Amino acid sequence: QAIITSNFNVTAKTNQSMIWTYPQYFQSSIREKVVSANSTTAYTIDNSVGTIFLLTLTANTTLTFPTVTEGQSFTLYIKQDATGSRTITWPSTVAWPNGTAPVITTTANRTDAFAFNAVGSKWIGVIGPKNYTGV
């Protein structure tokens, strides 16, 4: 979910030929909301609460993604807890390179990055850098 803030200074007036003159000043900024959560055995990505997810695995987890709506996207960071060795079961609605879901890093306290873009009837899975420390 994007948070949009805007400042408007708009003058609108008509002249004799009814032509509108308007925006003399417009400024805006967009920030993405980060959703941090711990998983259980199941976790559902909800794009209505954010588009960047930092999910700490506390169990082997089955993910559920939102209904594929073309043009939507989100970023998912998967972090192992202090125990590590947690696994992910990906939704069947994800298309991966070469048709093979990635194996996530299982080292304790390490993080992998993934991006997902809705195209057609699938989430296109993009495998980002893996094995981050300190996230």
N, C-alpha and C positions, 0 to 999 in steps of 0.2 A: 504494500500500500504506500503510495507516494504521498508525502506531505508537501503541499504546495502553499507557498506564501507569496503574496503579490501586493505591490503598492500601485495604485492607479491614480493618475491625475488626468482626468478626461474632461475635455470640454466638447460639448455637442451643441451645435446651433445650426440654424438654417439661414441661408441667405434668400434673396428673392426667387432664385431658381430651385429652391428646396434641396440644395446639395449639402450633405452633412460633412462637417469637419470634425475629426476626433483623434484618438490617442496621441497626446503630445509626450507622454512619459509612461513607460511600462518597465517594471523590474520584477523578476521572479526568481525563485530558487526551488530546487527539488531535492529532497533528502529521502533515502530509502529507510524504512523501519527494519531494524534487526530484531529477529525473534530468537531468543535463547531458551532452550528447553532440554530437559533430560528425557531420554526415551524410557519406555517400558518395553514389553514384548511387541508393542504395536505403536506406531506414531503416524499421524495424518498431517500432511502439509496443507496449510490453509492460507491461500493467497490473499484472503480478505484481511488477514492480520499482519501481513508483511510479505516481502519478496526476498529477503535474505535470512536464512535459517542457520543457526549454530546449534547443532543437535549433539549432545553428549550421550554416548551410548552407555547405558547402565545394565543392559541385557542384550541378548541376541534380538534384533528388531526387524519386524516386517513393516515396510513403509507403504502408505497409501498416498497417492497423489491426487490433486484436484481433477475434475473432469477436464479433458483436453479442450481448451478454447483457443483457437488459432490466434497467435500474437502474444499470448501470455508467456511469461518466463519467470524463473526464480533461480536463486543460487543456494546451494546446500553445502555447508561445511559439516563434515562428520568427524567427531572427536571421540576417541576412546577414553573411557574413564581411567582411574588409577589402577584398575585391575587389568584392563586390556583384553585382547582375544575375543572381543564381541564381533558378531557378524551382522550383515544386512541382507534382507531378502527384498529385492527390488520389485516394483509393480510390473505387470506384464505390458502396461501401456508405454514403457520406455523402449526406444530403439537405440541400441548401442553400436559403436563402430564394430564392424565384422560380426554383428549379431551376438556378441559375448559381453555379458555384464562384468564390470571390473571387480577385482578382489580388493577390498579396502585394507589399509594398513591396520595391523592388529596390535602394534606396540602401544603400551600404556601411555596415555596423555599425548598422543600424536593425532594430527588432524589432516584429513583429505578434503579437497575442494571439487565440487561438481556444479555444472550449470545445466539447466533444462529449459528448452524452448518448445512451445507447442506448435507443431506443424502438421497439418492434416489431422489424422486421428491418433497421433503419437506424440509423446514427449521425446524430443531428441536429446539424448544424454551426452554431455560434453565432459570428458574426464580432464580435470584440471591437475595442478600440481598436488603431490601427495607427500605425506610424512612431515608435515610442519611441526615444529616444536613451539611452545610458548603461547599457543592460541587459547 
